[in-house]
Amino acid sequence: MATSPDGVIVYKSRYGTTQQYAEWIKKELRIPKIDPERLDGSILSACDFLVIGTPVYQGEMLVRDWLWLNQPRLSTKRLFFFIVCLYFTDAEKRRQMIADNIPGSLLGGCEFHFLPGRVNVEALTAEDARLMNGQAPSPLTHVTEERIRPLVESVRAYGAGRVISGPA
């Protein structure tokens, strides 16, 4: 009998796009999803890996503070990030986002997947609309379930490589 490693999806979402990706990932991987503020030590210690989802606003990941606060507990875990942002194809901006938001002590055990965000101008807070100041590209509509496929395949490959043989 084989036991797959345990994992959890930890995410924050402001306008719903990251939550939508988390729902699709949950459905594909059949693992629970939870707000990082509700992830207690017992759940975290039982996990072999975490799938961490975050949007990026003005260069800052919504989970940034949580990552820094929990870096000692996360440093022993395999981390798969899905980072939702408007500039997901710009390699230099991606490198900068990682450097500015993720503690260096976690980088060795991380894999990053950048996914397109979506702009719903009507849902923006006044502050977010002011910060965007018309700089956003036209509304993105390519937020699709197919976008999560590389991340799901990576997590499955990690799990397949870590299957533990139990008693026969």
C-alpha positions as CSV (number, residue, x, y, z in Angstrom):
1,M,0.0,0.0,0.0
2,A,1.3,3.4,-0.9
3,T,0.6,6.7,0.8
4,S,0.9,10.0,-1.1
5,P,2.6,13.0,0.6
6,D,0.2,15.4,2.2
7,G,-0.2,19.0,1.0
8,V,-2.4,21.9,1.4
9,I,-3.3,25.0,-0.8
10,V,-2.6,28.2,1.1
11,Y,-3.8,31.4,-0.6
12,K,-5.0,34.9,-0.3
13,S,-7.2,36.7,-2.8
14,R,-8.5,40.2,-3.1
15,Y,-10.8,40.2,-6.1
16,G,-11.3,36.5,-6.7
17,T,-8.9,35.5,-9.5
18,T,-6.4,33.8,-7.1
19,Q,-9.4,32.1,-5.3
20,Q,-10.6,30.8,-8.7
21,Y,-7.2,29.3,-9.5
22,A,-7.1,27.8,-5.9
23,E,-10.5,26.1,-6.5
24,W,-9.3,24.6,-9.8
25,I,-6.1,23.4,-8.2
26,K,-8.0,21.9,-5.2
27,K,-10.3,20.0,-7.7
28,E,-7.3,18.6,-9.6
29,L,-5.1,17.7,-6.7
30,R,-7.8,16.8,-4.2
31,I,-6.1,18.6,-1.3
32,P,-7.7,21.2,1.0
33,K,-7.3,24.9,0.7
34,I,-7.0,27.3,3.6
35,D,-6.4,30.9,4.4
36,P,-2.8,31.3,5.6
37,E,-4.0,33.0,8.8
38,R,-5.9,29.8,9.7
39,L,-3.1,27.4,9.0
40,D,-2.0,26.2,12.5
41,G,1.2,24.4,13.4
42,S,-0.4,20.9,13.5
43,I,-1.7,21.2,9.9
44,L,1.6,22.7,8.7
45,S,3.7,20.0,10.4
46,A,1.6,17.3,8.7
47,C,2.2,18.7,5.3
48,D,5.0,17.5,3.0
49,F,4.3,20.4,0.6
50,L,2.3,23.6,0.2
51,V,0.8,25.2,-2.9
52,I,0.9,28.9,-2.1
53,G,-1.3,31.3,-4.1
54,T,-1.0,35.1,-4.1
55,P,-1.9,38.0,-6.2
56,V,0.6,40.9,-6.6
57,Y,-0.4,44.5,-6.1
58,Q,2.1,47.3,-6.9
59,G,4.9,44.7,-6.7
60,E,3.9,43.3,-3.3
61,M,2.5,39.8,-2.8
62,L,-0.5,39.5,-0.6
63,V,1.2,36.6,1.3
64,R,4.5,38.5,1.7
65,D,4.2,39.2,5.5
66,W,2.9,35.7,6.2
67,L,5.9,34.2,4.4
68,W,8.4,36.2,6.4
69,L,6.7,35.5,9.6
70,N,6.5,31.7,8.9
71,Q,9.8,31.2,7.1
72,P,11.3,28.9,9.8
73,R,8.3,26.6,9.6
74,L,8.2,26.7,5.8
75,S,11.9,26.1,5.2
76,T,11.5,22.4,5.6
77,K,8.6,22.1,3.1
78,R,8.5,21.9,-0.7
79,L,6.7,25.1,-1.9
80,F,4.9,25.5,-5.1
81,F,3.8,29.1,-5.8
82,F,1.2,30.3,-8.1
83,I,1.6,34.0,-8.5
84,V,-1.2,36.0,-10.1
85,C,-0.3,39.2,-11.7
86,L,-0.9,41.4,-14.8
87,Y,2.8,41.2,-15.9
88,F,3.1,37.4,-15.7
89,T,5.2,37.2,-18.9
90,D,7.8,39.7,-18.1
91,A,10.8,37.7,-16.8
92,E,12.6,40.7,-15.2
93,K,9.5,41.7,-13.3
94,R,9.0,38.1,-12.2
95,R,12.5,37.9,-10.8
96,Q,12.1,41.2,-9.0
97,M,8.7,40.1,-7.5
98,I,10.4,37.0,-6.1
99,A,13.4,38.8,-4.7
100,D,11.3,41.5,-3.1
101,N,8.7,39.2,-1.5
102,I,10.0,35.8,-0.7
103,P,12.6,35.2,2.0
104,G,15.9,33.9,0.6
105,S,15.9,31.0,3.0
106,L,12.8,29.6,1.2
107,L,14.0,29.9,-2.4
108,G,15.8,26.5,-2.5
109,G,12.6,24.6,-2.0
110,C,10.4,26.6,-4.3
111,E,8.9,26.3,-7.7
112,F,7.2,29.3,-9.3
113,H,4.2,29.5,-11.7
114,F,3.1,32.9,-12.8
115,L,-0.5,33.1,-13.9
116,P,-2.4,35.9,-15.6
117,G,-4.6,38.1,-13.5
118,R,-7.8,39.8,-14.5
119,V,-8.8,43.4,-14.1
120,N,-12.4,44.0,-13.1
121,V,-12.4,47.8,-13.0
122,E,-15.8,47.9,-11.3
123,A,-14.6,45.8,-8.4
124,L,-11.4,47.8,-7.7
125,T,-11.1,49.7,-4.4
126,A,-10.7,53.4,-4.9
127,E,-7.1,53.1,-3.7
128,D,-6.3,50.3,-6.2
129,A,-8.0,52.3,-9.0
130,R,-5.9,55.3,-8.1
131,L,-2.7,53.3,-8.0
132,M,-3.4,51.8,-11.4
133,N,-4.0,55.3,-12.8
134,G,-4.9,53.9,-16.2
135,Q,-1.7,51.9,-16.5
136,A,-3.2,48.5,-16.6
137,P,-3.4,46.7,-19.9
138,S,-6.8,46.1,-21.3
139,P,-8.8,43.7,-19.2
140,L,-7.4,40.2,-19.4
141,T,-9.8,37.4,-20.1
142,H,-7.5,34.5,-20.3
143,V,-7.9,33.3,-16.8
144,T,-8.7,29.6,-17.6
145,E,-8.5,26.3,-15.8
146,E,-5.9,25.2,-18.4
147,R,-3.4,27.7,-17.0
148,I,-2.9,25.6,-13.8
149,R,-1.9,22.5,-15.8
150,P,1.9,22.9,-15.4
151,L,1.6,23.5,-11.7
152,V,-0.6,20.5,-11.2
153,E,1.7,18.3,-13.2
154,S,4.7,19.5,-11.1
155,V,2.9,18.8,-7.8
156,R,1.9,15.4,-9.1
157,A,5.5,14.6,-10.2
158,Y,6.8,15.6,-6.8
159,G,4.2,13.4,-5.1
160,A,5.0,10.4,-7.4
161,G,8.7,10.8,-6.5
162,R,7.9,10.8,-2.8
163,V,5.3,8.0,-2.5
164,I,6.1,6.1,0.7
165,S,5.7,2.3,0.7
166,G,3.7,1.1,3.6
167,P,3.1,-2.3,5.0
168,A,2.2,-4.9,2.4
